[in-house]
Amino acid sequence: MHPQPGSDGLVETVEQAIWAARPHELVGTAAELIGRHAGAAEAEVLLIDYRHAFLVPAARGGDPVRVDDGSAGRAFAAQRTVREKDGHAGGHRVHLPLSVRGERLGLLTVRFPDGGVEPAWLPAVATALARALKIAESGTDLYRRIRRRTRLTLAAEMQWDLLPSTSYEAAEFSIAGQLEPAYAVWGDNFDWAASDGRLTLTVSNGMGSGTEAAALTHLAVSALRNARRSGGDITEQAALADQALYAQHRGDLNVATLLLDFDMAGGRVRAIDAGSPRIYRMRGNVTEGIEFDAQLPLGMFGDTLYAVEEFSVEPGDRLFVVSDGVHAALSPGGETYGVAALLQALRDTRLQAPPEAVRTIIRHFITYHEGAEPVDDAVIVCLDWIGTASSPSSARGDIG
């Protein structure tokens, strides 16, 4: 006897079939199972594209859906289930976000016929599907092909493969980042890792363009990771990357990098400013840049001694880190984006979660160019600091 809809047995049956599916067959298997067991007329998976601007149907033949339009876009942007009437065939549609620890993968859209009732187990199955999708990406190129709406340059391919997850949520923080232009990025990149009560975040900008810049940044990020994974602090990370880059390029090429190390319990942040990325802090109604003593970019001399500076974050603070392709960008009229327009754009994101805040800044950044192409690639990272129960609520943010 088959388990009835809504029973634990049915959820387990569907989830087991999802996990058993081969990576490239996962979406089709999940859609067929959900449609059949939920009594749905149709089940469809849509994946977010590289620019986080469109939701692309995983099955062939469907049209991409703009994130900024319609119920599906609202479900993705707000990360909540959205229901809408199906005006063409009657019944209704349910859009469920597919995300894993804050990383937004796409949507599960299920269409029910007139009089159809969605089962209570649907959100649980959507959660299982999202986790299975995240793992399946390592076993097939299918989902990467679906997500790209145009061909990536080789340099962009190298940079995207180097990235960590582009958004993440933890008890102490929420983070999101984006590359722009997504399909032709050169030397800009970001990286982060959390462990043992600490969070390390780096934003890098390699010299040059094309694959040369991508290869340069790849070497820098790999060196930073090697030192970090060996237990080195940000001083050791900067030193190893400096040596590795100098050994390869003898100072002819370098990588501007901002390194940040967060103490999750105390809210103290250790920083090394080795180049052009800049950091801005939003605290209450105040938005301001945090200034550091400028130090040499990684790889310029190979034996640079990097000094650490400190500032603090409080629960409720929001930090933005942007590469020079953002803060130094010029409008067609010659006005620098980082002087006033960027600060206003940051303020406009205050009520948005970090992934949506990053999308807002990207849109504002592109609009600022008034139809012209940006002359440099760009990174935008947004970090919301939640802190822990022991985090001081009155810590001040002075450099010291």
FENNORBEL-V983638 format. One record per run of one state. SS is the DSSP state (helix for helix, strand for strand, loop for the rest). FROM is the first residue (numbers start at 1). LEN is the number of residues. If there is no record, write none. Layout:
BEGIN
ss:SS from:FROM len:LEN
ss:SS from:FROM len:LEN
END
This chain:
BEGIN
ss:loop from:1 len:7
ss:helix from:8 len:13
ss:loop from:21 len:2
ss:helix from:23 len:16
ss:loop from:39 len:3
ss:strand from:42 len:7
ss:loop from:49 len:5
ss:strand from:54 len:4
ss:loop from:58 len:7
ss:strand from:65 len:2
ss:loop from:67 len:3
ss:helix from:70 len:9
ss:loop from:79 len:3
ss:strand from:82 len:4
ss:loop from:86 len:6
ss:strand from:92 len:9
ss:loop from:101 len:2
ss:strand from:103 len:10
ss:loop from:113 len:9
ss:helix from:122 len:15
ss:loop from:137 len:5
ss:helix from:142 len:6
ss:loop from:148 len:6
ss:helix from:154 len:9
ss:loop from:163 len:4
ss:strand from:167 len:3
ss:loop from:170 len:3
ss:strand from:173 len:8
ss:loop from:181 len:7
ss:strand from:188 len:8
ss:loop from:196 len:2
ss:strand from:198 len:9
ss:loop from:207 len:3
ss:helix from:210 len:20
ss:loop from:230 len:4
ss:helix from:234 len:16
ss:loop from:250 len:5
ss:strand from:255 len:9
ss:loop from:264 len:4
ss:strand from:268 len:7
ss:loop from:275 len:3
ss:strand from:278 len:6
ss:loop from:284 len:2
ss:strand from:286 len:5
ss:loop from:291 len:7
ss:strand from:298 len:1
ss:loop from:299 len:10
ss:strand from:309 len:4
ss:loop from:313 len:5
ss:strand from:318 len:5
ss:loop from:323 len:1
ss:helix from:324 len:4
ss:loop from:328 len:2
ss:strand from:330 len:1
ss:loop from:331 len:5
ss:strand from:336 len:1
ss:loop from:337 len:4
ss:helix from:341 len:7
ss:loop from:348 len:6
ss:helix from:354 len:15
ss:loop from:369 len:9
ss:strand from:378 len:8
ss:loop from:386 len:15
END
